Amino acid sequence: MKIFVKEVVNSIKHIGAIAPSSKYLANNIIKHIDFNENQVILEFGCGNGAITKQILKKMPLSSRLISLEINDPFLKHCEDKFKVYDNFEIYNHSAIEFDLLLQKLEIEKVDYLVSSLPLAILPKVDLDILFKKIPQYLINDGSFLQYQYSLNKYKFLKSVFDNVKLGFTPINLPPAFIYRCT
């Protein structure tokens, strides 16, 4: 919690949250993941690792979690916190150019993409670039999982994905909406 508070004060424009994700939010997100062998899960913005931790607890060793984090203190925190997991990789890499990293890692598609990006404060041009790519990198029955603190991106996500289901986690600060997009 201490690192989170410090980084919110220093980087509120990039973090978009006032508190770390609760275990209830993390569990409500990962319940939408069918954990199977040999999957690739991509995570945008692991922050202090609340959701990352729950993914790694459930994910088989044959699967791979690739997390992107541009905040150096969060990156170092998660590198240290999850170094015992051989199937965890973290990169100081922008989500906007996630495709370049996947190409470098020779990954054509991912099974799930879990996002903690603050969509409400991202510039429209960045959203357009990002969401033009995301569906192309999901396997046919893959899912994009996103949480937000408002419903203001529902129409936007409906314009990108065929199916958008909405969930809600009241036990989080602030309460959060979960978008499951396929």
N, C-alpha and C positions, 0 to 999 in steps of 0.2 A: 504494500500500500504506500509506503514511504516514497519509493521510486516513482510510483504513479503520480502522486501529488506534486512532486518536484517537476516532473515532465509536463504535467497539465499547466502549471504556472509558466514554464519556459516555452511551451509549444502548443498552446490551446488551438491555434489555427490549423494545426496538422492532426491533432488527436481527436478533437470533436466530442470528447466525453468529460464528465466531471468526476467519475469514479471508475474503478476497474469493473469489468464484467463480473456479475455474480455467478456462483456455481449453478444457480437455477437457470440463468440465461445460457450458460455454456451447455448444460445438460439438455435444454430445450432445442438448442441448435443441433447437437450431435445425435439426437433421437431421429433425425431425418437422414442419417447416414447409415446405409446397410454396409457394415464393415465386413469385407471379404478379403481373401488372399490376393496379393499382387495388385493392389490398387495404388493410384497416385492421387493424393489429396493436396491441393494447393491452397495456401492460406495467405490472404492479404492482410497485413497488419496484425502481428501477434501480440503487440503491446507488452503487457507484463506476463502473458502466457496463460491466462485463465482458460481460454478456449483450447489453446494448444495442449494444455495438460490433459484435458478430458478426451481429446482426440487420441493422444498417445496412449492413454490408459486402455482404450477400446480397440485400437488399431492392431491388426496382426503384424508380427515382425517382418513378414514378407511384403508388406505394403510400405509406402513411402510418403512422408509428410514434408512438403517443401513450403517453408514460410518466408515471406518477404516482409522486411521491416526497415524503414528508412530512419527511424529514430535511434541514434547510436546507443544511448543508455538502455533502451528496451532491447535492442539487438544483443548487446553484451550480457544483459540479464538473462535472456532466453538461451543464449549460447551456453552459459554456465549452468542454468537450471535444468536444461534438457540434454546435456552432454552425454548422459548415460544411455541415451536412445540412439542405436545405430541407424535407425530408419528415419531420423530427423535431420533435416538440413535447413539452415537459415541463411538468408542472403540479404545484404544491404542493397536492395534493389527496388526501384519504383514499380508499383503495380501497373502503371500506365504502359510500361514496356515489358510486362511479364512474358510476352511471346518471345522476345529475344532471349531471355533466360531459358525458357523451355526448349528453344531451338538449340541453344548451347549445350543443354543437358540431354539432348536427343530424345525429348519427350514430345510426342505428337498430340496426345490428348490426356486430359485428367478426368478422373471419375467424379470428383467433387471439388468445388471451389468455395471456400468459406471466407467470407469477407467481413472485416471490421472497419472498412473504409467509411469515413464520414461523408456519405454521398451528398447530404444536404449542403455541405460547404465546398464541395469540389466545383471548379469552374465547368460550365456546360461543355466547353470544347473538350476537356479531359474526360468527362462522362461519355461523350459521343465516341471518342477514340477507344476508350476502355470497353464499352459495351458493344462496339462493333466487333471486337476480337473475342470476347468471352464465349459466346455461343459456339464459335468455331473450334474452340479448344476443349469443349466438353464432349465426352463420349455420348453416343445416342441417347442413353437413358441416364445421363449424368445430371447433377443438380448444382445450381448456384444458390448458396445460402448466405443471406445478408441480414444483419440486424440494424435497426435504426430506431430513433427515438420519436419519430413522427411518421405519418402516412403520406408525406408529400412526394415520395418517389414511387408510389404504387402505380400511377398511370405511366410513368416513364418505364418501369420494369415490365408492365403489360405490353408496352410497345416493342420491347426487345424479345420477350419470351412468350411462347405459346400458352404456358400455364404458370400462374403466379398464385401460390397459396399463402395465406397470412396467418401468423400465430402471434401470441402475445405473452410476455413474461412480466407480471406485475412486481415480482420480487427482484428488482434490480433498481439501481439509482442512475438515471431515471428509469421508469418502466420502459420496456423495449418491445418493438414489433419485430417479428422474424418473418422474412420473406423467403419462401422456398420456390425457386424458379426452375422450370424445366422446359 
